[in-house]
Amino acid sequence: MSQRDRRAPRSGVEWEFDKVSFDREWPRGVVAKLLVERAEHGGWELDRVRIGNDGIRRVVLRRKIIRAVRTA
């Protein structure tokens, strides 16, 4: 399950966020590999990881939004 939104926490920097959750059946090593793949190929970085009482890992990834500036 993945969910994306956009925020601007500071002026001049915009971030795109992606929320991903993994069931407790997923081994830690597999989750780490999947997150590394997203980081290397998608430009994502780890923002937050929460492990609930039910064992579900809720991960928030972020990446900078780079806006192209038009030159005249």
Biopython code that builds the backbone (N, CA, C, O; Angstrom):
import numpy as np
from Bio.PDB.StructureBuilder import StructureBuilder

atoms = [
    (1, "MET", "N", (0.845, -1.166, 0.000)),
    (1, "MET", "CA", (0.000, 0.000, 0.000)),
    (1, "MET", "C", (0.888, 1.226, 0.000)),
    (1, "MET", "O", (1.808, 1.327, 0.813)),
    (2, "SER", "N", (0.632, 2.140, -0.883)),
    (2, "SER", "CA", (1.468, 3.320, -1.025)),
    (2, "SER", "C", (0.585, 4.553, -1.176)),
    (2, "SER", "O", (-0.473, 4.509, -1.804)),
    (3, "GLN", "N", (1.037, 5.637, -0.594)),
    (3, "GLN", "CA", (0.244, 6.854, -0.618)),
    (3, "GLN", "C", (1.207, 8.035, -0.731)),
    (3, "GLN", "O", (2.181, 8.106, 0.019)),
    (4, "ARG", "N", (0.955, 8.950, -1.642)),
    (4, "ARG", "CA", (1.870, 10.074, -1.850)),
    (4, "ARG", "C", (1.184, 11.397, -1.552)),
    (4, "ARG", "O", (-0.008, 11.568, -1.806)),
    (5, "ASP", "N", (1.960, 12.330, -1.009)),
    (5, "ASP", "CA", (1.495, 13.698, -0.856)),
    (5, "ASP", "C", (2.695, 14.631, -0.968)),
    (5, "ASP", "O", (3.841, 14.184, -1.021)),
    (6, "ARG", "N", (2.418, 15.919, -1.004)),
    (6, "ARG", "CA", (3.484, 16.905, -1.168)),
    (6, "ARG", "C", (3.370, 17.951, -0.068)),
    (6, "ARG", "O", (2.276, 18.381, 0.297)),
    (7, "ARG", "N", (4.530, 18.350, 0.450)),
    (7, "ARG", "CA", (4.585, 19.371, 1.492)),
    (7, "ARG", "C", (5.780, 20.274, 1.248)),
    (7, "ARG", "O", (6.737, 19.879, 0.583)),
    (8, "ALA", "N", (5.726, 21.480, 1.783)),
    (8, "ALA", "CA", (6.856, 22.406, 1.741)),
    (8, "ALA", "C", (7.177, 22.829, 3.170)),
    (8, "ALA", "O", (6.675, 23.854, 3.631)),
    (9, "PRO", "N", (8.023, 22.045, 3.897)),
    (9, "PRO", "CA", (8.310, 22.375, 5.289)),
    (9, "PRO", "C", (9.123, 23.648, 5.454)),
    (9, "PRO", "O", (8.958, 24.359, 6.445)),
    (10, "ARG", "N", (9.994, 23.947, 4.506)),
    (10, "ARG", "CA", (10.792, 25.162, 4.553)),
    (10, "ARG", "C", (10.608, 25.890, 3.244)),
    (10, "ARG", "O", (10.249, 25.290, 2.232)),
    (11, "SER", "N", (10.855, 27.187, 3.267)),
    (11, "SER", "CA", (10.728, 27.940, 2.032)),
    (11, "SER", "C", (11.845, 27.532, 1.075)),
    (11, "SER", "O", (13.000, 27.395, 1.478)),
    (12, "GLY", "N", (11.494, 27.340, -0.184)),
    (12, "GLY", "CA", (12.471, 26.996, -1.198)),
    (12, "GLY", "C", (12.691, 25.506, -1.398)),
    (12, "GLY", "O", (13.237, 25.108, -2.427)),
    (13, "VAL", "N", (12.284, 24.671, -0.452)),
    (13, "VAL", "CA", (12.472, 23.228, -0.583)),
    (13, "VAL", "C", (11.101, 22.569, -0.562)),
    (13, "VAL", "O", (10.321, 22.751, 0.373)),
    (14, "GLU", "N", (10.825, 21.806, -1.602)),
    (14, "GLU", "CA", (9.575, 21.052, -1.646)),
    (14, "GLU", "C", (9.913, 19.574, -1.629)),
    (14, "GLU", "O", (10.855, 19.131, -2.287)),
    (15, "TRP", "N", (9.142, 18.820, -0.874)),
    (15, "TRP", "CA", (9.344, 17.386, -0.743)),
    (15, "TRP", "C", (8.108, 16.654, -1.214)),
    (15, "TRP", "O", (6.985, 17.126, -1.042)),
    (16, "GLU", "N", (8.328, 15.499, -1.809)),
    (16, "GLU", "CA", (7.254, 14.572, -2.136)),
    (16, "GLU", "C", (7.395, 13.405, -1.163)),
    (16, "GLU", "O", (8.491, 12.877, -0.980)),
    (17, "PHE", "N", (6.301, 13.009, -0.548)),
    (17, "PHE", "CA", (6.315, 11.934, 0.442)),
    (17, "PHE", "C", (5.562, 10.723, -0.079)),
    (17, "PHE", "O", (4.568, 10.850, -0.793)),
    (18, "ASP", "N", (6.045, 9.560, 0.285)),
    (18, "ASP", "CA", (5.404, 8.304, -0.104)),
    (18, "ASP", "C", (5.290, 7.432, 1.140)),
    (18, "ASP", "O", (6.292, 7.134, 1.790)),
    (19, "LYS", "N", (4.078, 7.026, 1.467)),
    (19, "LYS", "CA", (3.839, 6.196, 2.647)),
    (19, "LYS", "C", (3.662, 4.750, 2.205)),
    (19, "LYS", "O", (2.832, 4.444, 1.348)),
    (20, "VAL", "N", (4.457, 3.864, 2.806)),
    (20, "VAL", "CA", (4.434, 2.442, 2.462)),
    (20, "VAL", "C", (4.292, 1.659, 3.761)),
    (20, "VAL", "O", (4.870, 2.034, 4.782)),
    (21, "SER", "N", (3.529, 0.581, 3.725)),
    (21, "SER", "CA", (3.421, -0.260, 4.920)),
    (21, "SER", "C", (3.701, -1.718, 4.540)),
    (21, "SER", "O", (3.358, -2.173, 3.449)),
    (22, "PHE", "N", (4.332, -2.429, 5.469)),
    (22, "PHE", "CA", (4.701, -3.825, 5.278)),
    (22, "PHE", "C", (4.111, -4.643, 6.419)),
    (22, "PHE", "O", (4.217, -4.256, 7.583)),
    (23, "ASP", "N", (3.487, -5.777, 6.090)),
    (23, "ASP", "CA", (2.936, -6.679, 7.108)),
    (23, "ASP", "C", (4.058, -7.302, 7.933)),
    (23, "ASP", "O", (5.223, -7.287, 7.534)),
    (24, "ARG", "N", (3.693, -7.838, 9.067)),
    (24, "ARG", "CA", (4.680, -8.437, 9.963)),
    (24, "ARG", "C", (5.310, -9.697, 9.387)),
    (24, "ARG", "O", (6.365, -10.119, 9.858)),
    (25, "GLU", "N", (4.688, -10.313, 8.373)),
    (25, "GLU", "CA", (5.240, -11.516, 7.766)),
    (25, "GLU", "C", (6.485, -11.248, 6.931)),
    (25, "GLU", "O", (7.256, -12.168, 6.657)),
    (26, "TRP", "N", (6.693, -9.977, 6.517)),
    (26, "TRP", "CA", (7.856, -9.630, 5.704)),
    (26, "TRP", "C", (9.095, -9.601, 6.590)),
    (26, "TRP", "O", (9.124, -8.868, 7.578)),
    (27, "PRO", "N", (10.121, -10.384, 6.257)),
    (27, "PRO", "CA", (11.363, -10.354, 7.044)),
    (27, "PRO", "C", (12.059, -8.993, 6.937)),
    (27, "PRO", "O", (11.930, -8.284, 5.939)),
    (28, "ARG", "N", (12.787, -8.658, 7.977)),
    (28, "ARG", "CA", (13.473, -7.367, 8.043)),
    (28, "ARG", "C", (14.428, -7.172, 6.865)),
    (28, "ARG", "O", (14.499, -6.083, 6.294)),
    (29, "GLY", "N", (15.157, -8.218, 6.505)),
    (29, "GLY", "CA", (16.106, -8.121, 5.396)),
    (29, "GLY", "C", (15.437, -7.822, 4.066)),
    (29, "GLY", "O", (15.970, -7.060, 3.259)),
    (30, "VAL", "N", (14.276, -8.414, 3.832)),
    (30, "VAL", "CA", (13.536, -8.185, 2.589)),
    (30, "VAL", "C", (13.035, -6.747, 2.540)),
    (30, "VAL", "O", (13.121, -6.095, 1.499)),
    (31, "VAL", "N", (12.512, -6.251, 3.655)),
    (31, "VAL", "CA", (12.033, -4.862, 3.708)),
    (31, "VAL", "C", (13.198, -3.909, 3.446)),
    (31, "VAL", "O", (13.051, -2.936, 2.707)),
    (32, "ALA", "N", (14.350, -4.185, 4.048)),
    (32, "ALA", "CA", (15.528, -3.334, 3.845)),
    (32, "ALA", "C", (15.935, -3.320, 2.374)),
    (32, "ALA", "O", (16.246, -2.260, 1.831)),
    (33, "LYS", "N", (15.936, -4.491, 1.718)),
    (33, "LYS", "CA", (16.293, -4.558, 0.303)),
    (33, "LYS", "C", (15.330, -3.751, -0.562)),
    (33, "LYS", "O", (15.754, -3.040, -1.474)),
    (34, "LEU", "N", (14.038, -3.863, -0.275)),
    (34, "LEU", "CA", (13.048, -3.111, -1.048)),
    (34, "LEU", "C", (13.239, -1.607, -0.888)),
    (34, "LEU", "O", (13.132, -0.854, -1.856)),
    (35, "LEU", "N", (13.521, -1.175, 0.335)),
    (35, "LEU", "CA", (13.721, 0.255, 0.572)),
    (35, "LEU", "C", (15.007, 0.757, -0.080)),
    (35, "LEU", "O", (15.054, 1.881, -0.581)),
    (36, "VAL", "N", (16.043, -0.069, -0.073)),
    (36, "VAL", "CA", (17.292, 0.309, -0.745)),
    (36, "VAL", "C", (17.068, 0.449, -2.245)),
    (36, "VAL", "O", (17.582, 1.380, -2.865)),
    (37, "GLU", "N", (16.304, -0.468, -2.832)),
    (37, "GLU", "CA", (15.989, -0.376, -4.265)),
    (37, "GLU", "C", (15.276, 0.931, -4.594)),
    (37, "GLU", "O", (15.604, 1.593, -5.578)),
    (38, "ARG", "N", (14.301, 1.298, -3.767)),
    (38, "ARG", "CA", (13.569, 2.541, -4.012)),
    (38, "ARG", "C", (14.470, 3.746, -3.859)),
    (38, "ARG", "O", (14.317, 4.733, -4.579)),
    (39, "ALA", "N", (15.416, 3.677, -2.921)),
    (39, "ALA", "CA", (16.340, 4.785, -2.711)),
    (39, "ALA", "C", (17.298, 4.929, -3.894)),
    (39, "ALA", "O", (17.533, 6.037, -4.377)),
    (40, "GLU", "N", (17.847, 3.811, -4.356)),
    (40, "GLU", "CA", (18.822, 3.863, -5.441)),
    (40, "GLU", "C", (18.211, 4.219, -6.782)),
    (40, "GLU", "O", (18.811, 4.968, -7.553)),
    (41, "HIS", "N", (17.031, 3.696, -7.074)),
    (41, "HIS", "CA", (16.447, 3.884, -8.394)),
    (41, "HIS", "C", (15.394, 4.985, -8.457)),
    (41, "HIS", "O", (15.098, 5.488, -9.540)),
    (42, "GLY", "N", (14.830, 5.362, -7.331)),
    (42, "GLY", "CA", (13.781, 6.375, -7.355)),
    (42, "GLY", "C", (14.168, 7.692, -6.709)),
    (42, "GLY", "O", (13.419, 8.666, -6.782)),
    (43, "GLY", "N", (15.329, 7.728, -6.079)),
    (43, "GLY", "CA", (15.763, 8.965, -5.436)),
    (43, "GLY", "C", (15.110, 9.222, -4.090)),
    (43, "GLY", "O", (15.143, 10.349, -3.596)),
    (44, "TRP", "N", (14.516, 8.200, -3.487)),
    (44, "TRP", "CA", (13.834, 8.350, -2.208)),
    (44, "TRP", "C", (14.826, 8.229, -1.061)),
    (44, "TRP", "O", (15.841, 7.542, -1.177)),
    (45, "GLU", "N", (14.529, 8.897, 0.040)),
    (45, "GLU", "CA", (15.296, 8.725, 1.272)),
    (45, "GLU", "C", (14.328, 8.455, 2.413)),
    (45, "GLU", "O", (13.156, 8.827, 2.356)),
    (46, "LEU", "N", (14.836, 7.807, 3.445)),
    (46, "LEU", "CA", (14.015, 7.409, 4.573)),
    (46, "LEU", "C", (13.705, 8.627, 5.447)),
    (46, "LEU", "O", (14.613, 9.344, 5.868)),
    (47, "ASP", "N", (12.427, 8.853, 5.713)),
    (47, "ASP", "CA", (12.013, 9.953, 6.578)),
    (47, "ASP", "C", (11.600, 9.438, 7.948)),
    (47, "ASP", "O", (11.976, 10.017, 8.968)),
    (48, "ARG", "N", (10.823, 8.347, 7.979)),
    (48, "ARG", "CA", (10.293, 7.849, 9.255)),
    (48, "ARG", "C", (9.906, 6.382, 9.136)),
    (48, "ARG", "O", (9.411, 5.933, 8.102)),
    (49, "VAL", "N", (10.140, 5.646, 10.216)),
    (49, "VAL", "CA", (9.701, 4.244, 10.301)),
    (49, "VAL", "C", (8.993, 4.080, 11.633)),
    (49, "VAL", "O", (9.525, 4.459, 12.676)),
    (50, "ARG", "N", (7.799, 3.519, 11.599)),
    (50, "ARG", "CA", (7.055, 3.222, 12.828)),
    (50, "ARG", "C", (6.617, 1.775, 12.768)),
    (50, "ARG", "O", (6.073, 1.315, 11.764)),
    (51, "ILE", "N", (6.858, 1.067, 13.850)),
    (51, "ILE", "CA", (6.412, -0.323, 13.942)),
    (51, "ILE", "C", (5.303, -0.358, 14.982)),
    (51, "ILE", "O", (5.531, -0.075, 16.158)),
    (52, "GLY", "N", (4.108, -0.707, 14.541)),
    (52, "GLY", "CA", (2.951, -0.718, 15.423)),
    (52, "GLY", "C", (2.907, -1.941, 16.311)),
    (52, "GLY", "O", (3.685, -2.879, 16.140)),
    (53, "ASN", "N", (1.993, -1.922, 17.260)),
    (53, "ASN", "CA", (1.805, -3.068, 18.158)),
    (53, "ASN", "C", (1.393, -4.327, 17.398)),
    (53, "ASN", "O", (1.624, -5.445, 17.858)),
    (54, "ASP", "N", (0.782, -4.132, 16.233)),
    (54, "ASP", "CA", (0.369, -5.262, 15.403)),
    (54, "ASP", "C", (1.511, -5.789, 14.536)),
    (54, "ASP", "O", (1.327, -6.762, 13.805)),
    (55, "GLY", "N", (2.691, -5.160, 14.606)),
    (55, "GLY", "CA", (3.857, -5.607, 13.855)),
    (55, "GLY", "C", (3.973, -5.021, 12.470)),
    (55, "GLY", "O", (4.928, -5.324, 11.755)),
    (56, "ILE", "N", (3.024, -4.184, 12.067)),
    (56, "ILE", "CA", (3.070, -3.578, 10.738)),
    (56, "ILE", "C", (4.077, -2.433, 10.739)),
    (56, "ILE", "O", (4.036, -1.554, 11.600)),
    (57, "ARG", "N", (4.990, -2.456, 9.750)),
    (57, "ARG", "CA", (5.959, -1.372, 9.594)),
    (57, "ARG", "C", (5.356, -0.312, 8.691)),
    (57, "ARG", "O", (4.987, -0.592, 7.550)),
    (58, "ARG", "N", (5.258, 0.895, 9.199)),
    (58, "ARG", "CA", (4.770, 2.030, 8.407)),
    (58, "ARG", "C", (5.962, 2.924, 8.118)),
    (58, "ARG", "O", (6.569, 3.490, 9.028)),
    (59, "VAL", "N", (6.288, 3.042, 6.842)),
    (59, "VAL", "CA", (7.490, 3.745, 6.414)),
    (59, "VAL", "C", (7.080, 4.979, 5.618)),
    (59, "VAL", "O", (6.185, 4.911, 4.776)),
    (60, "VAL", "N", (7.733, 6.099, 5.883)),
    (60, "VAL", "CA", (7.526, 7.321, 5.114)),
    (60, "VAL", "C", (8.843, 7.640, 4.414)),
    (60, "VAL", "O", (9.879, 7.818, 5.055)),
    (61, "LEU", "N", (8.778, 7.708, 3.090)),
    (61, "LEU", "CA", (9.929, 8.060, 2.270)),
    (61, "LEU", "C", (9.730, 9.464, 1.734)),
    (61, "LEU", "O", (8.597, 9.928, 1.606)),
    (62, "ARG", "N", (10.828, 10.144, 1.419)),
    (62, "ARG", "CA", (10.706, 11.483, 0.850)),
    (62, "ARG", "C", (11.765, 11.690, -0.219)),
    (62, "ARG", "O", (12.817, 11.051, -0.214)),
    (63, "ARG", "N", (11.455, 12.611, -1.148)),
    (63, "ARG", "CA", (12.439, 13.041, -2.138)),
    (63, "ARG", "C", (12.142, 14.482, -2.512)),
    (63, "ARG", "O", (10.999, 14.937, -2.466)),
    (64, "LYS", "N", (13.193, 15.180, -2.881)),
    (64, "LYS", "CA", (13.049, 16.590, -3.232)),
    (64, "LYS", "C", (12.357, 16.723, -4.576)),
    (64, "LYS", "O", (12.561, 15.922, -5.488)),
    (65, "ILE", "N", (11.539, 17.748, -4.670)),
    (65, "ILE", "CA", (10.917, 18.096, -5.940)),
    (65, "ILE", "C", (11.761, 19.222, -6.519)),
    (65, "ILE", "O", (11.885, 20.294, -5.926)),
    (66, "ILE", "N", (12.333, 18.962, -7.677)),
    (66, "ILE", "CA", (13.191, 19.958, -8.310)),
    (66, "ILE", "C", (12.400, 20.595, -9.449)),
    (66, "ILE", "O", (12.013, 19.932, -10.411)),
    (67, "ARG", "N", (12.178, 21.865, -9.315)),
    (67, "ARG", "CA", (11.424, 22.605, -10.321)),
    (67, "ARG", "C", (12.396, 23.196, -11.339)),
    (67, "ARG", "O", (13.422, 23.773, -10.978)),
    (68, "ALA", "N", (12.057, 23.043, -12.606)),
    (68, "ALA", "CA", (12.870, 23.641, -13.672)),
    (68, "ALA", "C", (12.522, 25.120, -13.777)),
    (68, "ALA", "O", (11.350, 25.491, -13.832)),
    (69, "VAL", "N", (13.545, 25.950, -13.804)),
    (69, "VAL", "CA", (13.347, 27.389, -13.922)),
    (69, "VAL", "C", (13.538, 27.771, -15.383)),
    (69, "VAL", "O", (14.552, 27.440, -15.998)),
    (70, "ARG", "N", (12.564, 28.463, -15.922)),
    (70, "ARG", "CA", (12.618, 28.863, -17.324)),
    (70, "ARG", "C", (13.534, 30.060, -17.464)),
    (70, "ARG", "O", (13.408, 31.037, -16.726)),
    (71, "THR", "N", (14.457, 29.985, -18.413)),
    (71, "THR", "CA", (15.337, 31.110, -18.688)),
    (71, "THR", "C", (14.879, 31.805, -19.953)),
    (71, "THR", "O", (14.470, 31.164, -20.921)),
    (72, "ALA", "N", (14.954, 33.111, -19.931)),
    (72, "ALA", "CA", (14.462, 33.873, -21.090)),
    (72, "ALA", "C", (15.563, 34.266, -22.015)),
    (72, "ALA", "O", (15.313, 34.909, -23.034)),
]
sb = StructureBuilder()
sb.init_structure("model")
sb.init_model(0)
sb.init_chain("A")
sb.init_seg("    ")
for serial, (resi, resn, name, xyz) in enumerate(atoms, 1):
    if name == "N":
        sb.init_residue(resn, " ", resi, " ")
    sb.init_atom(name, np.array(xyz, "f"), 0.0, 1.0, " ", f" {name:<3s}", serial, name[0])
structure = sb.get_structure()
